[in-house]
Amino acid sequence: MVYLGIDIGKNNHNASLMDAAGKLLFKGFSFPNTTAGGEKLLEQLSFHSTDPSNVCIGLESTGHYWLALYSFLHEKGFVIHVINPIQTDGWRKGVEIRKRKTDTIDSALIADLIRYGSFVESSLADETLFSLRTLTRFRTYLVDSISDLKRKVICVLDQVFPEYENVFSDVFGSTSKQILLNYTTPAELERLSVDKLAEVLAHTSRNRIPAAKAHELSVLAANSFGVTFSLEAFTFQLRQLVQQMQFIEQQVKDTEAEIKLLLDEMDSPITTIPGIGPTTGAIILSEIGDINRFDSPAKLVAYAGIDASVSKSGQFESTHNVMSKRGSPYLRRAIYQAALVASIHDPVLNAFYLKKRAEGKHHKTCLGAVSRKLCYIIYAVLKAGKPYEVRLPQA
């Protein structure tokens, strides 16, 4: 068996080959991130082995740059181990006395790490899971984009119509957005009679907003302290932002529909756990990958980055340890959001949360503890492949 370590770059990769005894057969072999570059690597590899089953390949999951090479080598019949750069960095610290970091050294370190086998692969699994992860991360990007647009809308409103936020409980509700699209400035609203404005609100809200709200909005518009110059520029910007929000919101719905199709295909019991719906469950499944990669729930907790960091040196040991936040930020965010719901609706986790609060712990500290406990539940459910059952403690 020979071990091929590949250090990933945007335009060029660097490879080193090591035998079972740890001897470097070649090192620092550079090749471009192209089909011709992939063939060049195979040609170099053929001098030492022509059998894909005799080659163990390791590469880092650096951004998205590794995907094309992974796909190329996978089609050629090679088994590739995708590892987190954090593990390579830890291995470097363990074997390197001097602080050196070059592409050649890194590719040799990866080969050595693969040779020893002391690594945990990244969450790339079968095609369905990979597609699910791609879609859930895309959805996260879309949702974050909407949040950014909302901040920009508020910024413009603060200048044009600062009183507007006091009218609607949700500035970004469907009724409010329709008003902003059609009557962007206080002057446009002021030109409408109260009766006409009440009619508009009734139509857009399907009679859910009382007529008194029209009078309130009209009075605020008449006495607004917003800017009165460059209004065309402000109104144009505001309408564009709202239209962009609506477009992305539809994209989120379409993406969630695709996610649900893949999740239904997997038929996982993940959504039987309180606080975990289809979208959150899809994120958790796709980020974890194969649950058998973890031989204990504690390792899943560490992978999510919700384990406590440790600060200890000599006789000193910190008594205030915070969440490590290393690992998958997508997984950590999904589990934390699920814990927020589960701490209210699941009797066991609710009791655990209230116990921590009674001990004087801060709300966020308690949610962190619930998140770790939820990780153990997720691990047990996925390992067993059975729905979650609430087991109340014996009285």
C-alpha positions as CSV (number, residue, x, y, z in Angstrom):
1,M,0.0,0.0,0.0
2,V,1.2,3.5,-0.9
3,Y,-0.2,6.7,0.6
4,L,-0.8,9.8,-1.6
5,G,-1.2,13.1,0.3
6,I,-2.5,16.1,-1.7
7,D,-2.3,19.7,-0.6
8,I,-5.2,21.6,-2.3
9,G,-4.9,25.0,-4.0
10,K,-7.1,27.1,-6.2
11,N,-5.2,26.7,-9.4
12,N,-2.5,24.1,-8.5
13,H,-2.3,21.1,-6.2
14,N,0.8,19.6,-4.6
15,A,1.2,15.8,-4.0
16,S,3.6,13.6,-2.1
17,L,3.7,9.8,-2.1
18,M,4.8,7.6,0.9
19,D,5.2,3.9,1.3
20,A,4.0,1.8,4.2
21,A,7.4,2.3,6.0
22,G,7.1,6.1,5.8
23,K,9.6,6.5,3.0
24,L,8.8,9.3,0.6
25,L,8.7,8.0,-3.0
26,F,8.1,11.4,-4.4
27,K,7.3,14.8,-2.8
28,G,6.2,18.2,-3.9
29,F,4.8,17.1,-7.2
30,S,2.8,20.1,-8.5
31,F,0.0,19.7,-11.0
32,P,-2.7,22.1,-12.2
33,N,-6.4,21.9,-11.3
34,T,-7.4,20.7,-14.8
35,T,-8.1,17.4,-16.6
36,A,-4.5,17.5,-18.0
37,G,-3.2,18.1,-14.5
38,G,-5.1,15.1,-13.1
39,E,-3.7,12.9,-15.9
40,K,-0.3,14.2,-15.1
41,L,-0.7,13.1,-11.5
42,L,-1.8,9.6,-12.6
43,E,1.2,9.3,-14.9
44,Q,3.5,10.2,-12.0
45,L,1.7,7.7,-9.7
46,S,1.9,4.9,-12.3
47,F,5.7,4.6,-11.7
48,H,4.9,3.3,-8.3
49,S,1.5,1.7,-8.5
50,T,-1.0,1.1,-11.3
51,D,-3.6,-0.6,-9.1
52,P,-6.1,2.0,-7.5
53,S,-6.8,-0.5,-4.7
54,N,-3.2,-0.3,-3.7
55,V,-3.3,3.5,-3.3
56,C,-4.7,5.3,-0.3
57,I,-5.4,9.0,-1.1
58,G,-5.9,11.8,1.4
59,L,-6.7,15.4,0.7
60,E,-7.9,18.4,2.8
61,S,-11.4,19.8,2.4
62,T,-10.1,23.3,1.6
63,G,-13.0,25.5,0.5
64,H,-14.6,24.0,-2.6
65,Y,-11.3,23.6,-4.5
66,W,-10.9,19.9,-3.7
67,L,-14.3,18.8,-5.3
68,A,-13.1,18.7,-8.9
69,L,-10.1,16.6,-8.1
70,Y,-12.1,14.3,-5.8
71,S,-14.6,13.7,-8.6
72,F,-11.8,13.0,-11.1
73,L,-10.0,10.5,-8.8
74,H,-13.3,8.9,-7.7
75,E,-14.2,8.1,-11.3
76,K,-10.8,6.5,-11.8
77,G,-11.7,4.0,-9.0
78,F,-9.6,5.4,-6.2
79,V,-10.7,5.6,-2.6
80,I,-10.2,9.1,-1.3
81,H,-10.2,10.3,2.3
82,V,-11.3,13.9,2.8
83,I,-10.0,15.3,6.0
84,N,-10.5,18.5,7.9
85,P,-7.5,21.0,7.8
86,I,-7.7,21.3,11.6
87,Q,-6.5,17.7,11.8
88,T,-3.6,18.3,9.5
89,D,-2.6,21.3,11.6
90,G,-2.8,19.2,14.7
91,W,-0.6,16.5,13.1
92,R,1.9,19.1,12.0
93,K,2.2,20.4,15.6
94,G,2.8,16.9,16.8
95,V,5.6,16.0,14.3
96,E,7.2,19.3,13.4
97,I,9.5,21.0,15.9
98,R,10.1,24.0,13.7
99,K,7.1,26.1,12.6
100,R,7.2,25.3,8.8
101,K,4.3,25.3,6.4
102,T,4.8,24.8,2.7
103,D,2.8,23.0,0.0
104,T,5.4,20.2,-0.1
105,I,5.6,19.8,3.6
106,D,1.8,19.8,3.9
107,S,1.3,17.1,1.2
108,A,3.8,14.9,2.9
109,L,2.1,15.4,6.3
110,I,-1.2,14.5,4.8
111,A,0.3,11.3,3.4
112,D,1.8,10.5,6.8
113,L,-1.5,11.2,8.6
114,I,-3.3,8.8,6.2
115,R,-0.6,6.2,6.7
116,Y,-1.1,6.2,10.4
117,G,-4.9,6.3,10.0
118,S,-5.5,8.6,13.0
119,F,-8.0,10.9,11.3
120,V,-11.7,11.5,11.1
121,E,-13.1,12.0,7.6
122,S,-15.1,15.1,6.7
123,S,-18.8,14.6,6.2
124,L,-18.7,13.8,2.5
125,A,-20.8,10.6,2.1
126,D,-23.1,9.3,-0.6
127,E,-24.4,11.5,-3.4
128,T,-27.8,12.1,-1.7
129,L,-26.1,13.4,1.5
130,F,-23.8,15.6,-0.5
131,S,-26.7,17.1,-2.5
132,L,-28.5,17.7,0.8
133,R,-25.5,19.5,2.2
134,T,-25.1,21.6,-0.9
135,L,-28.8,22.6,-0.8
136,T,-28.9,23.3,3.0
137,R,-25.8,25.5,2.8
138,F,-27.3,27.3,-0.2
139,R,-30.5,27.9,1.8
140,T,-28.4,29.3,4.7
141,Y,-26.8,31.7,2.3
142,L,-30.2,32.8,1.0
143,V,-31.6,33.3,4.5
144,D,-28.6,35.3,5.6
145,S,-29.0,37.4,2.4
146,I,-32.6,38.2,3.4
147,S,-31.4,39.3,6.9
148,D,-28.8,41.6,5.3
149,L,-31.5,43.1,3.0
150,K,-33.7,43.7,6.0
151,R,-31.0,45.7,7.7
152,K,-30.6,47.8,4.6
153,V,-34.4,48.4,4.4
154,I,-34.5,49.6,8.0
155,C,-31.5,51.9,7.3
156,V,-33.4,53.5,4.4
157,L,-36.7,53.7,6.4
158,D,-34.8,55.4,9.3
159,Q,-34.0,58.2,6.8
160,V,-37.2,58.4,4.8
161,F,-39.9,57.4,7.3
162,P,-38.5,56.8,10.7
163,E,-42.0,56.4,12.3
164,Y,-43.0,53.6,10.0
165,E,-41.6,50.8,12.3
166,N,-44.1,51.8,15.0
167,V,-47.1,51.0,12.8
168,F,-46.7,47.3,12.1
169,S,-45.6,44.6,14.5
170,D,-43.6,43.1,11.6
171,V,-42.2,45.6,9.2
172,F,-41.4,42.7,6.8
173,G,-44.9,41.1,6.9
174,S,-46.7,40.7,3.6
175,T,-49.0,43.7,4.2
176,S,-46.2,46.0,5.2
177,K,-44.0,45.0,2.2
178,Q,-46.9,45.7,-0.2
179,I,-47.3,49.2,1.4
180,L,-43.6,49.9,1.0
181,L,-43.7,48.8,-2.6
182,N,-46.6,51.0,-3.6
183,Y,-46.4,53.9,-1.1
184,T,-42.8,54.3,-0.2
185,T,-42.7,57.9,1.2
186,P,-44.8,59.7,3.8
187,A,-45.9,62.1,1.1
188,E,-47.4,59.3,-1.0
189,L,-49.3,57.9,2.0
190,E,-50.4,61.4,3.0
191,R,-52.0,61.9,-0.4
192,L,-54.3,59.0,0.3
193,S,-57.5,59.6,2.2
194,V,-57.9,57.6,5.4
195,D,-60.8,55.6,3.9
196,K,-58.7,54.7,0.8
197,L,-55.7,53.8,3.0
198,A,-58.0,51.6,5.1
199,E,-59.3,49.9,2.0
200,V,-55.7,49.2,0.8
201,L,-54.8,47.8,4.2
202,A,-57.9,45.6,4.3
203,H,-57.2,44.3,0.8
204,T,-53.5,43.5,1.4
205,S,-54.1,41.9,4.8
206,R,-57.3,40.1,3.9
207,N,-59.2,42.1,6.6
208,R,-56.8,41.2,9.4
209,I,-55.7,44.8,10.0
210,P,-58.2,47.1,11.7
211,A,-59.3,50.3,10.1
212,A,-57.8,52.3,13.0
213,K,-54.4,51.4,11.7
214,A,-55.0,53.4,8.6
215,H,-55.7,56.6,10.7
216,E,-52.5,55.9,12.7
217,L,-50.4,55.5,9.6
218,S,-51.9,58.6,8.0
219,V,-51.2,60.8,11.1
220,L,-47.6,59.5,11.3
221,A,-47.0,60.2,7.6
222,A,-48.4,63.8,7.9
223,N,-46.0,64.5,10.8
224,S,-43.0,62.4,9.7
225,F,-39.5,63.7,10.5
226,G,-38.0,61.9,7.5
227,V,-35.7,63.6,4.9
228,T,-37.4,65.5,2.1
229,F,-34.5,65.7,-0.4
230,S,-33.2,63.1,-2.8
231,L,-36.5,61.2,-2.2
232,E,-36.4,59.6,-5.7
233,A,-33.1,58.0,-4.9
234,F,-34.3,56.7,-1.6
235,T,-37.6,55.4,-2.8
236,F,-36.0,53.7,-5.8
237,Q,-33.5,51.9,-3.4
238,L,-36.2,50.9,-1.0
239,R,-38.5,49.4,-3.7
240,Q,-35.5,47.5,-5.2
241,L,-34.6,46.1,-1.8
242,V,-38.1,44.9,-1.0
243,Q,-38.5,43.3,-4.5
244,Q,-35.1,41.6,-4.0
245,M,-36.3,40.3,-0.6
246,Q,-39.5,38.9,-2.2
247,F,-37.5,37.2,-4.9
248,I,-35.1,35.5,-2.5
249,E,-37.9,34.5,-0.2
250,Q,-39.4,32.6,-3.1
251,Q,-36.0,31.0,-3.8
252,V,-35.9,29.9,-0.1
253,K,-39.3,28.2,-0.5
254,D,-38.2,26.4,-3.7
255,T,-34.9,25.3,-2.1
256,E,-36.8,23.9,0.9
257,A,-39.1,21.9,-1.4
258,E,-36.0,20.3,-3.0
259,I,-34.5,19.7,0.5
260,K,-37.7,17.9,1.6
261,L,-37.7,15.6,-1.4
262,L,-34.2,14.4,-0.6
263,L,-35.0,14.1,3.1
264,D,-38.1,12.0,2.3
265,E,-36.0,9.8,0.2
266,M,-33.6,9.1,3.1
267,D,-36.5,8.3,5.5
268,S,-34.5,9.3,8.6
269,P,-36.0,9.4,12.1
270,I,-34.2,12.7,12.8
271,T,-37.4,14.7,12.6
272,T,-39.0,12.7,15.5
273,I,-36.7,14.6,17.9
274,P,-38.5,17.7,19.4
275,G,-37.2,20.9,17.9
276,I,-35.9,19.3,14.7
277,G,-38.1,20.0,11.7
278,P,-37.4,19.0,8.0
279,T,-35.0,21.9,7.3
280,T,-33.1,21.7,10.6
281,G,-33.0,17.9,10.3
282,A,-31.7,18.1,6.8
283,I,-28.9,20.4,7.9
284,I,-28.0,18.1,10.8
285,L,-28.0,14.9,8.7
286,S,-26.0,16.5,5.8
287,E,-23.3,18.0,8.1
288,I,-22.9,14.8,10.2
289,G,-22.8,12.5,7.1
290,D,-22.3,8.9,8.2
291,I,-23.0,8.7,12.0
292,N,-20.7,5.6,12.1
293,R,-17.7,8.0,11.6
294,F,-18.2,8.8,15.3
295,D,-17.6,6.1,17.9
296,S,-19.1,8.1,20.7
297,P,-21.6,11.0,21.2
298,A,-18.8,13.0,22.8
299,K,-17.0,13.1,19.4
300,L,-20.1,14.3,17.7
301,V,-20.4,17.1,20.3
302,A,-16.7,18.0,19.5
303,Y,-17.4,17.9,15.8
304,A,-20.2,20.3,16.2
305,G,-18.0,22.6,18.2
306,I,-20.3,22.8,21.2
307,D,-17.9,21.1,23.6
308,A,-16.3,23.3,26.3
309,S,-12.8,24.6,25.6
310,V,-10.1,23.7,28.2
311,S,-7.5,26.2,29.4
312,K,-5.0,24.5,31.7
313,S,-1.3,25.1,32.2
314,G,0.8,23.8,35.1
315,Q,-1.1,24.5,38.3
316,F,-3.5,26.8,36.6
317,E,-6.9,25.5,35.4
318,S,-9.5,27.9,34.1
319,T,-12.9,27.7,35.9
320,H,-14.7,29.6,33.1
321,N,-14.6,27.5,29.9
322,V,-16.5,28.6,26.9
323,M,-17.9,26.7,23.8
324,S,-15.0,25.7,21.6
325,K,-16.8,26.6,18.3
326,R,-14.5,24.4,16.3
327,G,-16.0,22.1,13.7
328,S,-19.0,22.6,11.4
329,P,-20.6,26.0,12.0
330,Y,-23.7,24.9,10.1
331,L,-24.2,21.9,12.4
332,R,-23.6,24.0,15.5
333,R,-26.1,26.6,14.4
334,A,-28.8,24.0,13.6
335,I,-28.4,22.1,16.9
336,Y,-28.5,25.4,18.8
337,Q,-31.7,26.4,17.1
338,A,-33.2,23.0,17.7
339,A,-32.2,23.2,21.4
340,L,-34.0,26.5,21.7
341,V,-37.3,24.8,20.7
342,A,-36.6,21.5,22.5
343,S,-35.8,23.3,25.8
344,I,-39.5,24.5,25.8
345,H,-41.4,21.6,24.3
346,D,-39.5,18.4,25.3
347,P,-40.3,17.5,28.9
348,V,-36.9,16.0,29.6
349,L,-34.9,18.8,28.0
350,N,-37.2,21.4,29.5
351,A,-36.6,19.9,33.0
352,F,-32.8,19.9,32.3
353,Y,-32.9,23.5,31.1
354,L,-34.9,24.7,34.2
355,K,-32.5,22.8,36.5
356,K,-29.5,24.7,35.0
357,R,-31.4,28.0,35.3
358,A,-32.1,27.2,39.0
359,E,-28.4,26.7,39.5
360,G,-27.9,30.3,38.5
361,K,-26.6,29.7,35.0
362,H,-27.2,32.2,32.2
363,H,-29.8,31.5,29.6
364,K,-27.2,31.0,26.8
365,T,-25.1,28.7,29.0
366,C,-28.2,26.6,29.7
367,L,-28.9,26.4,26.0
368,G,-25.4,25.3,25.4
369,A,-25.9,22.5,27.9
370,V,-29.2,21.5,26.2
371,S,-27.4,21.5,22.8
372,R,-24.8,19.0,24.1
373,K,-27.5,16.8,25.6
374,L,-29.4,17.1,22.3
375,C,-26.3,15.8,20.5
376,Y,-26.4,12.7,22.6
377,I,-30.0,12.2,21.6
378,I,-29.3,12.7,17.9
379,Y,-26.4,10.3,18.1
380,A,-28.6,7.6,19.8
381,V,-31.5,8.0,17.3
382,L,-29.3,7.9,14.2
383,K,-27.2,5.0,15.5
384,A,-30.4,3.0,16.3
385,G,-32.3,4.2,13.2
386,K,-35.4,4.4,15.3
387,P,-37.8,7.2,16.2
388,Y,-37.1,9.3,19.4
389,E,-39.1,8.3,22.5
390,V,-39.5,10.6,25.5
391,R,-38.3,8.7,28.6
392,L,-39.2,10.5,31.7
393,P,-36.9,9.8,34.7
394,Q,-38.2,7.3,37.3
395,A,-39.8,9.0,40.3
